[in-house]
């Protein structure tokens, strides 16, 4: 299965997210990430303010700090096609369905939430990141016959 990432703004670019040039060195990328992480991390930004921004900054850093992922970005790979690690596995049956937002949700230890939509599940994605911190989980599920076609 492929991984999933938070819903991204249209035209989102990890280089722009970190405010670095496409030919930035690993050190420049790391420095930019640290600066932005201090600014947007939920623990530093007043109990969750800026959490969504931190998730995007962290995602951009994860994409550009790893040579294989960065090469995929530079080749124009879709963000959802780039693999990210998970810290835990959660069974879909243990997640709550949110009718209003049309997502399955699960609480994170930071008080944020992991959320995954049926479209993501049907697309074969199974790794989702918290909406407020840097943790990700792998959602365990099985597609029923005829689903995802």
N, C-alpha and C positions, 0 to 999 in steps of 0.2 A: 504494500500500500504506500501511497505517497503521503507527504506531510501537508499540513495546512498551516496557514498563518492568519493573523487577524485580517478582517476586511480592510483593504487598503484604499486610500483615495485614488481616484482615476489619475493615471500618469505618474504614480508614485515612483521615485527613483532613489535607491539607497545612497548614491553619491550626493544627491541634493539634500537628503535627510541629514547627512553628517556634515554638509557644507564643505565638501572636499572635491578636488578635481579628479577626473577619471584616471589620471596618472599619479595619484597620490601614493606615497610610500606607506608601508605597513605602519610605520611609526606615526605618520601624519593622521592616518585613520584612527589609530589607537588614541592619540591625543585629542582628536575631535570628539570621539566617543566619550572619553572621560569628562571632557568639558560639558557636553550635552547631558550626560548621565547625572552629573551633579546638579544640573539645572532642573531636570525633569523627573528624577527618581521619586516615586511616591513617598518614600521615607524622608526625603529631603525637601519635598515640595508641599509639605503640610497635609499629611494623611490622605494621600491619593490624588490630590490635585496634580495634574500633569501626567497621571499614570498612562493614559493612552499615548501621549507623546513619547513617554519612556519606552513603551513597547515597540513603537516604530523605530526609535533610535537604536534600541537593542537589536532589533531585527536587521537593520541596516548594517550594524557592526558585525553581527554574526555572518552576514552575507559577504562582507568585504574583507574580513580578517582571515578568512579561510581561503587558501589559494584555489582550491577546486570550486568552491561556491562562487568566488569572485570571477573566475574564468567563465562559469555558466552565466553569470550576470552580464559579463562583457560580450558573450555570444548572443545575448538577447533572450535567454531562457526566462520563462514565466516564473514568478516568485513561487508559485505553488508547486513547481517542478523541482525545486531545490530542497534537499533533505535537511531537516533539523532534528536534533536529539530531544528525547522526552525524559523527564525525571521520574515518572510513575505511569502506571497503566490504570485506567478506570473503565469499567464495563459500562456500556451505553445504558444498560438497564438500571444502573445506579445514578444516572443523570436525570435531572428534572426537565420536563418539557415545558417551555414557556410559550403559551399560545399567542400572546401578543407579539412577541419578537420572532416567533417561529424558529427557535433554536433550542437545543438541548444545553443545559447548564449544569455546572458543578462548582462548588465553592473552592477557592484556593486558600491556602493557609495565611495569605496576606490580607484576606477579606475581599479580594477581587473575585473574578469568576472566569472559568473556562467556558467558552461557548462554541458550539459547532452546529451548523445548519444541516438540514436534510440534503440540500444541494451539494454541500461539501462531502457528506457521507456517500451520496450516490456517485460522486466523482472519484471516489477512492481515497479521499484524504482521511487521515486518522490522527494527526498530531496537531494540537491546538495550544496556543500560548495564552496565559492569563491576561485579562484585560488591564491589569494594574502592575504586574511585576514581570520578572524575567523568566519565570518557570513555565514549562510546557508539559503536557501529558499526552499519552497515547490512548486514544479511545478505542476500546476493544468492541467489535461488533461483527456480525455476519450478515451479508446481504441475502435477502430471501430470493428465491428463484424468480426471475423476471424483473427484479429491481435493478436500477442503474443502467438499463439498456436504452 
